[in-house]
């Protein structure tokens, strides 16, 4: 465990200095303030607009962070050839993968907390009180980030950063559009397309984790929905981490 934490700590220090990270963070904070401005300009829906845009900004930042940094976690070590030094020590490949993953999550957690604090400040400025149910959406967005980061790491374990990013983005897009994909798969007549769409439905339905719009419009969630959604995301995360470790363990690094 100490070896995993050592790799995670080193990964955190590397990623927290990435200029791209701060560019995405600046854009997300700017989007939060744009949401506040749009809310002030709206008629009677100011808080709803601020919440909607704010939650979207937090979700967007997390996904961009997972894709742009997660897909290069392994490739950077290969490109710098530092991976040979790391693996020459008594460190197993699964420890390397888990350490990289944990370090990436540490970076994402710090940034998401920062965005959530800014979001909270804007809500307090606008309405003087907080609807704490809105943080359930932030919680599920966090588990979506946890899942997407594991997917990015899975793809980066066997392909280049470009294709890892492309595949991860497609994975996210399909997951968010899963209700539409499921509906189309039952109506399309072309057998090949129907088969591909049916196969796509095996991917996680990320709409289970996208409850921001529902909470903004005060829709009630079924009992136990948050817990079941967290377990849903955790199971898929474990699966993709297992696959990433299995593929990386068989990869020829010579």
Secondary structure, DSSP 8 states (H G I E B T S, - for coil): -HHHHHHHHHHHHHHTT-HHHHHHHHHHHHHHHHHHHHHHHSSS-HHHHHHHHHHHHHHHHHHHHHHHHHTTHHHHHHHHTHHHHHHHSS--HHHHHHHHHHHHHHHHHHHHHHHHHHHHHHHHHHHSS--TTHHHHHHHHHHHHHHHHHHHHHHHTTS-HHHHHHHHHHHHHHHHTHHHHHHHHTT---HHHHHHHHHHTTS--GGGG--HHHHHTT----TTHHHHHHHHHHHHHHHHHHHHHHHHHH----
